């Protein structure tokens, strides 16, 4: 079965995240440290509250970003970059 929709799309203004500045480093969103098992070993991961992250923040792995309805894991050797819409874009650090 296939569905095709035609018509003018709705104009939607995407809500942008607040921009990070020197006054709002990623450390402001940190809520603790937890033991995690990644890459075959135990390690410490920083815990962050998603709602407190700002556009431009960089999160070095290992890290866990907590939300009410989801969890984002950033592996060791990776960095999460918060974009202007509040998405966390994860890529290898190197």
C-alpha positions as CSV (number, residue, x, y, z in Angstrom):
1,X,0.0,0.0,0.0
2,X,1.3,3.5,-0.8
3,X,-0.1,6.9,0.2
4,X,0.5,10.1,-1.7
5,X,-0.3,13.5,-0.3
6,X,-0.6,16.7,-2.3
7,X,-1.1,20.2,-1.3
8,X,0.7,23.2,0.2
9,X,2.7,22.3,3.3
10,X,2.1,24.2,6.6
11,X,4.5,26.9,7.5
12,X,6.1,25.9,10.8
13,X,8.5,27.9,12.8
14,X,11.0,25.6,14.4
15,X,11.8,26.7,18.0
16,X,15.5,27.5,18.3
17,X,17.5,26.6,21.4
18,X,19.1,29.4,23.4
19,X,22.6,30.1,22.3
20,X,25.5,29.1,24.6
21,X,27.8,31.8,25.7
22,X,30.8,32.0,28.1
23,X,28.2,32.3,30.9
24,X,26.5,29.0,30.0
25,X,29.1,26.3,29.6
26,X,28.1,22.7,29.3
27,X,29.1,22.2,32.9
28,X,25.9,24.2,33.9
29,X,23.8,21.2,32.6
30,X,25.9,18.6,34.4
31,X,24.0,16.8,37.2
32,X,26.4,14.1,38.2
33,X,28.6,11.1,37.3
34,X,27.5,7.5,37.0
35,X,29.3,4.2,36.5
36,X,28.6,2.8,33.0
37,X,29.7,-0.3,31.1
38,X,30.9,0.7,27.6
39,X,33.4,-0.8,25.2
40,X,33.7,-3.9,27.4
41,X,34.7,-2.1,30.6
42,X,33.4,0.0,33.5
43,X,34.0,3.7,33.2
44,X,32.6,7.0,34.6
45,X,30.2,8.9,32.5
46,X,29.1,12.5,33.1
47,X,25.3,12.9,33.3
48,X,23.6,16.0,31.8
49,X,20.1,17.4,31.9
50,X,19.0,18.0,28.3
51,X,16.7,20.9,29.1
52,X,19.7,22.9,30.4
53,X,21.9,22.4,27.3
54,X,22.3,25.4,25.0
55,X,23.1,25.7,21.3
56,X,26.8,25.5,20.8
57,X,27.5,23.2,23.8
58,X,29.9,20.4,23.2
59,X,29.6,17.2,25.3
60,X,32.6,14.9,25.5
61,X,31.9,11.2,25.8
62,X,31.5,9.0,27.7
63,X,28.3,10.9,28.7
64,X,24.6,10.3,29.1
65,X,22.0,13.1,28.4
66,X,18.8,12.6,30.3
67,X,15.3,13.8,29.3
68,X,11.9,12.9,30.6
69,X,11.1,10.5,27.8
70,X,14.5,9.6,26.3
71,X,18.2,9.1,27.0
72,X,21.1,9.9,24.7
73,X,24.4,8.0,25.1
74,X,27.6,9.5,23.9
75,X,30.3,6.9,23.7
76,X,33.9,7.4,24.7
77,X,35.9,9.0,21.8
78,X,32.8,10.9,20.6
79,X,31.5,14.4,21.0
80,X,27.9,15.6,21.0
81,X,27.4,19.1,19.6
82,X,24.1,20.8,20.4
83,X,22.8,22.5,17.2
84,X,20.6,25.7,17.0
85,X,17.5,23.6,17.4
86,X,18.7,21.7,20.5
87,X,19.5,18.5,18.6
88,X,22.6,16.6,19.8
89,X,24.7,15.7,16.8
90,X,27.2,12.9,17.7
91,X,30.4,12.3,15.8
92,X,33.8,10.8,16.5
93,X,36.1,13.2,18.3
94,X,39.1,12.6,16.0
